[in-house]
Amino acid sequence: MITLLLIFFPLIAALLLLSVKGEQVKNIALGAAIVEFIISIFALTQFQHNAEVQFDFNTPWINSLGINFYVGIDGISMLMVLLTTFLVPIIILTSFKTEYKNPSLFYSLILAMQMALIGVFVSLDGFLFYVFWELALIPIYFICLLWGGENRAKITFKFFVYTLSGSLVMLGGLIYLYQHTEGLHTFNIAALYKAGQGLDATHQGYVFIAMFMAFAIKMPIFPFHTWQPDTYTVAPTQGTMMLSGIMLKMGTYGLIRWLLPLAPLGVGEWGYIAIILSAIGIVYASCIAIVQKDFKRLIAYSSIAHVGLISAGILAMNIQGLQGGMIQMLSHGVNVVGLFFIVDLIQKRTGTRDIASLGGIRNVNPQFAVLFLFVLLGSVALPLTNGFIGEFLLLNGLYQYSVWITAFAGLSVILGAVYMLRSYQSIMLGETNSITSTFAPLAGSEKAVLLILCAAIIAFGIYPKPLLDISGPAIEKLLSSIAH
């Protein structure tokens, strides 16, 4: 029942929120998101640190097609549920100093999207997974279309078509596996695993390509990334946070939960191409980030680089790579939400995101400069920050796969430090100018967001063991099932 509550509580809250008017909309939305987080913490306290699926619920849905409403939580799902329920209240809190037209619809869409995201992370039926996967696209489409910036209609349509196309290819792969479930004709995840692993390498390769296309577009990795920088830049800040902090994790989660166990021989045959594309994307996006003038666009490209490393580490198919992928998904979610919020704070106070036009903000607001620095250091994976342990494990796992690819992908550490530290220097240090000399102090809600994020960056950088303990048994079981 906990899993059902996690899925449907935000949906009920979203529907109720549509009837609320006035200023209390923000407070009610925040309250609902906090209650959802409390439910996830309660689930965590009841969670047994083993490899089994817990809090499961399984009932026939479309009986004639063998489709069940089957949901449950293991260690892999648990971390993604915690990430989602932790970030959504923070994302809502970041909007408290922003006025949106029709706020009840805006916050309802955020909560509806949270419902779909949770559904993706707990689905144990292939068709149900696909349904939630598509449902997550609808709220963010309208968030970007209704509250986005310049050229939003054209850019959002491109994003919608890209991701929908990938999803349909994935559905084709799932239906193909459904046809091979030994006469059962079911979308049950265990049956699909067995059907996929029972295929020869050539047919697993087809499944790999179908599933990987959807996940590669969602993350995105090179060369499926072209929708991302424009969409992240034009979306309202909270939309960008939902996309980068949580929604792209659907792709990396899909690699672990679905791609590897469905087509292990396909990964063996085609995975090296996917890893090479991921590695190319790391360096390519990092180099483009270095020359960006718009700080929000710089963060968008940096996200492609970070996700490229997560993808490569996961596809190496070893315990270090998968554990690194899980930890880095959480770290990236926290850090990128912090960075996009910092962009929003700067733009509101100065009217620009142009890096060269800024400077000297530290002289006016040293508190903001310190909080910004903590988020930045997490992003560049400084030891004792949350970004370090995930990046270390990913590079370790990738090293076991290929020394040369690791050496190339490892350039992200150097290039990431270059573009992040240079942008910090240009924005925060030096002399103030007419744009930055009146940089206003942080409001209470703004300070709260940054303090919470900085606390998470430091806490899980110093002591990541609880997170590793949650996902470890489930990942070991998954790798063991692939090996056999």
Secondary structure as GFF3:
##gff-version 3
##sequence-region A 1 484
A	DSSP	alpha_helix	2	17	.	.	.	ID=ss1
A	DSSP	alpha_helix	24	46	.	.	.	ID=ss2
A	DSSP	beta_strand	54	62	.	.	.	ID=ss3
A	DSSP	three_ten_helix	63	65	.	.	.	ID=ss4
A	DSSP	beta_strand	67	73	.	.	.	ID=ss5
A	DSSP	alpha_helix	75	93	.	.	.	ID=ss6
A	DSSP	alpha_helix	103	122	.	.	.	ID=ss7
A	DSSP	alpha_helix	126	135	.	.	.	ID=ss8
A	DSSP	alpha_helix	137	147	.	.	.	ID=ss9
A	DSSP	alpha_helix	152	178	.	.	.	ID=ss10
A	DSSP	alpha_helix	189	197	.	.	.	ID=ss11
A	DSSP	alpha_helix	201	218	.	.	.	ID=ss12
A	DSSP	alpha_helix	228	234	.	.	.	ID=ss13
A	DSSP	alpha_helix	237	241	.	.	.	ID=ss14
A	DSSP	pi_helix	242	247	.	.	.	ID=ss15
A	DSSP	alpha_helix	249	254	.	.	.	ID=ss16
A	DSSP	pi_helix	255	259	.	.	.	ID=ss17
A	DSSP	alpha_helix	260	262	.	.	.	ID=ss18
A	DSSP	alpha_helix	264	290	.	.	.	ID=ss19
A	DSSP	alpha_helix	295	315	.	.	.	ID=ss20
A	DSSP	alpha_helix	319	350	.	.	.	ID=ss21
A	DSSP	three_ten_helix	355	357	.	.	.	ID=ss22
A	DSSP	alpha_helix	361	364	.	.	.	ID=ss23
A	DSSP	alpha_helix	366	379	.	.	.	ID=ss24
A	DSSP	alpha_helix	386	401	.	.	.	ID=ss25
A	DSSP	alpha_helix	403	409	.	.	.	ID=ss26
A	DSSP	alpha_helix	411	428	.	.	.	ID=ss27
A	DSSP	alpha_helix	444	462	.	.	.	ID=ss28
A	DSSP	alpha_helix	465	483	.	.	.	ID=ss29
###
